[in-house]
């Protein structure tokens, strides 16, 4: 949501309207909203816009039936070793009875009442676990804000973890193109593995988990470029002083040697953006390979929406991609095998599972939000060992 704070006048109203529309359509009883890049790129200046955004979310007419809420905002940008810029919001509908949240220090569940916002005190609140990834994971990015926040909930005898995650981006298109899989996908793989190991370690009872946020998963650059530019010749441009490659130009072999693709560190200028939008870009899903490493640990529903990043931040260009990066499905909702059972078992009652993006024709910033809506039957967690104990509150 970084764009929303860099240009609040133009973008926040659209973003909130589209978000409320999805709330109105699906009428969730329990809603989790995971945001990354709170405060935007210039967070020292933009953090002041955060309070207004949060107040609007909590007090708007569209949300009036949600009488309990928990908001966890990492706004403490002065603490470089801890700052993640993550924001996790949880809204509970007035019709829901007996919702419990886990206290990680006391190791017991507590009933959720009222609305509470935590921002300056995230490090000390026992209701979540928060970590920033170690600096040595991504040394070239000195002030990286990547990390995760985890909370645990119990609803209708069903316990689950919700993990808000932000993984490392691709620093250079040229570096990403050099190898397959790219060095960056290796860094993301390591960081995501770290998170999964952390949430199923021995400290707490194991429960189902959902991990969602900006994974920064990218398409396999080398394969994509080779496919998009099958009939092209490549020209390499080097810096005069260092001989370093600064640009790759792919031209059609015939057709007046028309430029098809220009690739620089932060430029991915392809001649035909429609390929990323046609049929929701599904022809490119074969190059979306980063999740396959975790195929036994993480499950995802079929993707039927176009790549969620990088959209233009121009308020008038809701469907246009920026030519900075190859469009990719960065924003995802993934789940453990037991969480998958919860989601899909409910589907047999009524077909009510939706995995989609928000604001297809509206500028929502450089990322389109992605959502998953589903039903859990009361007691759905019961068959899993121990889960029903979750609501024994001391």
C-alpha positions as CSV (number, residue, x, y, z in Angstrom):
1,X,0.0,0.0,0.0
2,X,3.0,2.3,-0.2
3,X,1.5,4.3,-3.2
4,X,-1.5,5.3,-1.0
5,X,0.7,7.3,1.3
6,X,2.9,8.8,-1.4
7,X,-0.2,10.2,-3.1
8,X,-3.0,10.0,-0.6
9,X,-5.2,12.7,-2.3
10,X,-5.7,10.7,-5.5
11,X,-5.4,7.1,-4.5
12,X,-6.8,6.5,-1.0
13,X,-10.4,7.3,-1.9
14,X,-10.4,4.8,-4.8
15,X,-8.7,2.2,-2.8
16,X,-11.1,2.4,0.1
17,X,-14.1,2.5,-2.2
18,X,-13.0,-0.7,-4.0
19,X,-12.1,-2.4,-0.7
20,X,-15.5,-1.6,0.9
21,X,-17.2,-2.9,-2.3
22,X,-15.6,-6.3,-1.7
23,X,-16.6,-6.2,1.9
24,X,-20.2,-5.4,0.9
25,X,-20.3,-8.2,-1.7
26,X,-18.8,-11.0,0.5
27,X,-20.0,-9.7,3.9
28,X,-17.3,-11.6,5.9
29,X,-17.8,-12.2,9.6
30,X,-14.1,-12.4,10.2
31,X,-11.8,-10.3,8.1
32,X,-8.0,-10.1,7.9
33,X,-6.4,-7.3,6.0
34,X,-2.6,-7.5,5.5
35,X,-0.7,-4.5,4.2
36,X,2.9,-4.0,3.3
37,X,4.9,-0.7,2.9
38,X,2.8,1.3,5.4
39,X,3.8,4.9,5.2
40,X,5.1,4.6,1.6
41,X,8.6,5.0,0.3
42,X,9.2,8.3,2.0
43,X,7.9,7.1,5.3
44,X,9.5,9.9,7.4
45,X,7.2,12.4,5.5
46,X,4.2,10.1,4.8
47,X,3.7,8.3,8.1
48,X,1.6,11.3,9.1
49,X,-1.1,10.1,6.6
50,X,-1.3,6.7,8.3
51,X,-3.5,7.7,11.2
52,X,-6.1,9.2,8.9
53,X,-6.3,6.0,6.8
54,X,-6.6,3.8,9.9
55,X,-9.3,6.0,11.4
56,X,-11.3,6.0,8.2
57,X,-11.1,2.1,8.0
58,X,-12.2,1.8,11.6
59,X,-15.0,4.3,11.6
60,X,-16.4,4.3,8.1
61,X,-20.1,3.5,7.5
62,X,-19.1,0.5,5.4
63,X,-17.5,-1.1,8.5
64,X,-20.0,-0.2,11.1
65,X,-21.1,-3.8,11.7
66,X,-17.6,-4.7,12.8
67,X,-17.7,-4.0,16.5
68,X,-14.4,-5.4,17.4
69,X,-11.0,-4.9,15.7
70,X,-7.3,-5.4,16.2
71,X,-4.8,-3.3,14.4
72,X,-1.1,-3.9,14.5
73,X,1.0,-1.2,12.7
74,X,4.8,-1.2,12.5
75,X,5.4,2.5,12.2
76,X,8.6,2.7,14.1
77,X,10.9,3.7,11.3
78,X,13.6,5.0,13.6
79,X,14.4,1.5,14.7
80,X,16.2,0.2,11.6
81,X,16.9,-3.2,13.0
82,X,13.2,-3.9,13.7
83,X,11.2,-1.7,11.2
84,X,9.1,-3.8,8.7
85,X,6.4,-1.3,7.7
86,X,3.8,-4.1,8.0
87,X,0.2,-3.4,9.0
88,X,-2.2,-6.2,10.0
89,X,-5.9,-5.4,10.5
90,X,-8.5,-7.8,11.9
91,X,-12.2,-7.0,11.9
92,X,-14.9,-9.0,13.7
93,X,-18.6,-8.8,12.7
94,X,-21.1,-8.1,15.5
95,X,-22.9,-11.4,14.8
96,X,-19.8,-13.4,15.7
97,X,-19.7,-14.7,19.3
98,X,-16.7,-15.9,21.2
99,X,-13.6,-15.0,19.2
100,X,-10.3,-15.7,20.9
101,X,-6.8,-14.5,20.1
102,X,-3.6,-16.2,21.3
103,X,-1.2,-14.7,23.7
104,X,2.2,-16.0,22.7
105,X,3.8,-15.2,26.0
106,X,1.1,-16.6,28.3
107,X,0.5,-19.4,25.9
108,X,-3.3,-19.1,26.2
109,X,-6.2,-17.7,24.3
110,X,-7.9,-14.4,25.3
111,X,-11.4,-13.3,24.3
112,X,-11.4,-10.4,21.9
113,X,-13.5,-7.4,22.9
114,X,-13.5,-3.8,21.7
115,X,-11.2,-2.1,19.2
116,X,-7.5,-1.8,19.9
117,X,-4.7,-0.3,17.9
118,X,-1.0,-1.1,18.5
119,X,1.7,0.8,16.8
120,X,4.6,2.0,18.9
121,X,4.5,-1.1,21.2
122,X,4.6,-3.9,18.7
123,X,7.8,-5.3,20.1
124,X,6.2,-5.7,23.5
125,X,2.7,-6.9,22.7
126,X,2.4,-10.6,23.4
127,X,-0.5,-11.0,20.9
128,X,1.8,-11.3,17.9
129,X,5.2,-12.4,16.8
130,X,7.1,-10.1,14.5
131,X,10.5,-10.4,12.9
132,X,12.5,-8.5,10.4
133,X,14.7,-10.8,8.2
134,X,18.4,-10.6,9.0
135,X,20.4,-8.0,7.1
136,X,22.7,-10.7,5.6
137,X,19.7,-12.2,3.6
138,X,19.7,-9.3,1.2
139,X,23.0,-7.3,1.8
140,X,22.7,-5.1,-1.2
141,X,19.5,-3.5,0.2
142,X,20.8,-1.6,3.2
143,X,17.5,-0.5,4.7
144,X,15.3,-3.4,3.6
145,X,12.0,-3.5,5.5
146,X,11.2,-7.1,4.8
147,X,9.8,-9.4,7.5
148,X,6.6,-10.9,8.9
149,X,4.0,-10.6,11.6
150,X,2.1,-13.6,12.9
151,X,-1.1,-13.7,14.9
152,X,-3.2,-16.7,16.0
153,X,-7.0,-16.9,16.3
154,X,-9.7,-19.3,17.3
155,X,-13.2,-19.1,15.8
156,X,-15.9,-21.7,16.1
157,X,-13.5,-24.4,17.5
158,X,-11.1,-23.7,14.7
159,X,-7.5,-22.4,15.4
160,X,-5.3,-20.9,12.8
161,X,-2.3,-18.6,12.3
162,X,-2.4,-15.6,10.0
163,X,1.0,-14.5,8.8
164,X,1.5,-11.1,7.1
165,X,4.7,-11.4,5.0
166,X,6.9,-9.2,2.8
167,X,9.7,-10.9,0.9
168,X,12.6,-9.5,-1.0
169,X,12.2,-7.8,-4.4
170,X,14.3,-8.0,-7.5
171,X,16.9,-5.3,-7.3
172,X,17.9,-5.5,-10.9
173,X,16.1,-6.8,-14.1
174,X,19.5,-7.5,-15.6
175,X,20.7,-9.6,-12.7
176,X,17.3,-11.4,-12.6
177,X,17.7,-12.2,-16.3
178,X,21.2,-13.7,-16.0
179,X,20.3,-17.0,-14.4
180,X,17.4,-19.3,-14.0
181,X,16.2,-19.4,-11.3
182,X,17.4,-16.0,-10.4
183,X,19.6,-15.1,-7.4
184,X,16.6,-13.2,-6.0
185,X,14.3,-16.1,-6.1
186,X,16.9,-18.0,-4.1
187,X,16.8,-15.3,-1.4
188,X,13.0,-15.4,-1.3
189,X,13.1,-19.2,-1.0
190,X,15.4,-18.9,2.0
191,X,13.3,-16.3,3.7
192,X,10.0,-18.0,3.2
193,X,11.5,-21.3,4.4
194,X,12.7,-19.5,7.5
195,X,9.1,-18.2,8.2
196,X,7.5,-21.6,7.7
197,X,10.1,-23.3,10.0
198,X,9.4,-20.6,12.6
199,X,5.6,-21.0,12.6
200,X,5.7,-24.8,12.9
201,X,8.5,-25.1,15.5
202,X,8.1,-26.7,18.8
203,X,7.3,-23.7,20.9
204,X,3.5,-23.8,20.4
205,X,0.8,-26.3,19.4
206,X,0.7,-26.7,15.6
207,X,-2.4,-25.2,13.9
208,X,-3.4,-24.5,10.3
209,X,-1.9,-21.4,8.8
210,X,-2.4,-18.9,6.1
211,X,0.5,-16.8,4.8
212,X,-0.4,-13.8,2.8
213,X,1.1,-10.6,1.6
214,X,3.7,-9.4,-0.9
215,X,5.9,-12.5,-1.7
216,X,7.5,-10.5,-4.5
217,X,7.4,-13.8,-6.5
218,X,8.6,-13.0,-10.1
219,X,8.3,-14.9,-13.3
220,X,11.4,-16.7,-14.4
221,X,12.9,-13.8,-16.3
222,X,15.2,-15.8,-18.6
223,X,12.3,-18.1,-19.8
224,X,9.9,-15.2,-20.2
225,X,12.3,-13.1,-22.2
226,X,13.2,-16.0,-24.4
227,X,9.5,-16.7,-25.0
228,X,8.5,-13.1,-25.6
229,X,11.4,-12.5,-27.9
230,X,11.7,-15.8,-29.7
231,X,12.4,-14.2,-33.1
232,X,14.6,-11.4,-31.8
233,X,18.3,-10.6,-31.9
234,X,19.9,-9.2,-28.8
235,X,22.1,-6.2,-28.6
236,X,24.2,-5.6,-25.5
237,X,25.0,-2.0,-24.4
238,X,27.9,-1.5,-22.0
239,X,29.0,1.4,-19.9
240,X,32.0,3.1,-21.5
241,X,34.0,3.4,-18.3
242,X,33.3,0.1,-16.5
243,X,32.3,-2.2,-19.4
244,X,29.4,-3.3,-17.3
245,X,26.2,-4.3,-19.1
246,X,23.6,-1.5,-18.7
247,X,21.1,-2.3,-21.3
248,X,19.8,-5.2,-23.5
249,X,17.8,-4.5,-26.6
250,X,15.9,-7.2,-28.3
251,X,14.9,-6.4,-32.0
252,X,12.8,-8.4,-34.4
253,X,14.9,-10.2,-36.9
254,X,12.8,-8.8,-39.8
255,X,10.0,-6.2,-39.7
256,X,12.5,-3.3,-39.9
257,X,14.3,-4.6,-36.9
258,X,11.6,-3.2,-34.6
259,X,12.6,-3.0,-30.9
260,X,10.5,-5.6,-29.0
261,X,12.0,-5.3,-25.5
262,X,14.4,-3.0,-23.7
263,X,15.9,-4.3,-20.4
264,X,17.8,-2.2,-17.9
265,X,18.2,-2.4,-14.2
266,X,14.8,-0.8,-13.6
267,X,13.3,-0.9,-17.1
268,X,11.3,-3.7,-18.6
269,X,9.8,-2.1,-21.7
270,X,8.0,-4.7,-23.8
271,X,6.2,-3.7,-27.0
272,X,2.9,-5.4,-26.2
273,X,1.5,-5.1,-22.7
274,X,-1.7,-7.0,-23.8
275,X,0.2,-10.3,-23.3
276,X,0.0,-9.7,-19.5
277,X,-3.7,-8.9,-19.6
278,X,-5.1,-11.3,-22.2
279,X,-7.0,-14.0,-20.5
280,X,-5.6,-12.7,-17.2
281,X,-2.1,-13.4,-18.3
282,X,-2.6,-17.2,-17.8
283,X,-0.3,-18.0,-20.7
284,X,2.5,-16.7,-18.5
285,X,1.6,-18.8,-15.4
286,X,4.0,-21.5,-16.5
287,X,6.9,-19.1,-15.7
288,X,5.5,-18.6,-12.2
289,X,7.7,-21.2,-10.6
290,X,8.8,-19.9,-7.1
291,X,6.1,-21.6,-5.2
292,X,6.9,-25.1,-6.6
293,X,9.8,-25.4,-4.1
294,X,7.2,-25.5,-1.3
295,X,4.7,-27.8,-3.0
296,X,4.3,-30.0,0.0
297,X,4.1,-27.2,2.5
298,X,2.0,-24.5,0.9
299,X,-1.1,-24.7,-1.2
300,X,-2.7,-22.0,-3.4
301,X,-6.0,-21.9,-5.2
302,X,-5.9,-21.5,-9.0
303,X,-5.0,-18.0,-10.1
304,X,-7.6,-16.4,-12.4
305,X,-6.5,-12.7,-12.2
306,X,-3.8,-10.8,-14.0
307,X,-0.3,-10.2,-12.5
308,X,-0.8,-8.0,-9.5
309,X,2.3,-5.8,-10.0
310,X,3.7,-3.3,-11.2
311,X,0.7,-1.2,-12.0
312,X,0.9,2.5,-13.0
313,X,0.5,4.8,-10.0
314,X,-1.2,7.4,-12.3
315,X,-4.8,7.7,-10.9
316,X,-6.2,7.7,-14.5
317,X,-4.5,4.4,-15.6
318,X,-6.2,1.7,-13.7
319,X,-5.2,-1.2,-16.0
320,X,-1.8,0.0,-17.2
321,X,1.4,-1.6,-16.1
322,X,4.6,0.4,-15.4
323,X,7.5,-0.5,-17.6
324,X,9.8,-0.9,-14.7
325,X,9.5,-4.7,-14.1
326,X,8.1,-7.7,-15.9
327,X,4.5,-8.0,-14.5
328,X,4.2,-10.8,-12.0
329,X,1.9,-12.3,-9.4
330,X,3.7,-10.8,-6.3
331,X,0.7,-10.7,-4.0
332,X,-0.6,-14.1,-3.0
333,X,-2.6,-16.0,-0.4
334,X,-1.1,-19.3,0.5
335,X,-2.1,-21.9,3.1
336,X,-0.9,-25.0,4.9
337,X,-2.3,-28.5,3.8
338,X,-4.6,-28.5,6.8
339,X,-5.8,-24.9,6.1
340,X,-6.5,-26.1,2.5
341,X,-8.8,-28.8,4.0
342,X,-10.7,-26.1,5.9
343,X,-11.2,-24.0,2.8
344,X,-12.1,-26.7,0.4
345,X,-14.2,-28.8,2.7
346,X,-16.5,-25.8,3.2
347,X,-17.0,-25.6,-0.6
348,X,-19.1,-28.8,-0.6
349,X,-21.9,-27.0,1.3
350,X,-22.1,-24.1,-1.2
351,X,-19.7,-23.0,-3.8
352,X,-18.4,-20.0,-1.9
353,X,-14.7,-19.9,-2.4
354,X,-13.3,-16.8,-4.2
355,X,-9.7,-16.0,-5.0
356,X,-9.4,-12.7,-6.9
357,X,-8.0,-9.2,-7.1
358,X,-9.6,-5.9,-6.1
359,X,-10.1,-2.9,-8.4
360,X,-9.3,-4.4,-11.8
361,X,-10.1,-1.1,-13.6
362,X,-9.1,1.3,-10.9
363,X,-5.7,2.6,-9.9
364,X,-5.0,0.9,-6.5
365,X,-1.3,1.9,-6.5
366,X,1.5,-0.2,-7.9
367,X,0.0,-3.4,-6.4
368,X,-3.5,-4.7,-6.9
369,X,-4.8,-6.1,-3.6
370,X,-5.6,-9.9,-3.7
371,X,-8.3,-11.5,-1.6
372,X,-9.6,-15.0,-0.6
373,X,-13.2,-15.4,0.7
374,X,-14.4,-18.7,2.1
375,X,-16.6,-20.2,4.7
376,X,-15.6,-22.4,7.6
377,X,-18.3,-24.6,9.2
378,X,-18.4,-24.5,13.0
379,X,-16.3,-27.2,14.4
380,X,-14.4,-27.7,11.1
381,X,-11.2,-27.9,13.0
382,X,-12.4,-30.6,15.3
383,X,-11.0,-33.6,13.4
384,X,-7.5,-32.3,13.7
385,X,-5.9,-33.4,16.9
386,X,-6.0,-31.0,19.8
387,X,-7.4,-28.1,17.9
388,X,-10.7,-28.1,19.8
389,X,-8.8,-27.3,23.0
390,X,-8.0,-23.9,21.6
391,X,-11.0,-22.2,23.1
392,X,-10.5,-23.3,26.7
393,X,-9.7,-19.9,28.1
394,X,-8.2,-19.6,31.5
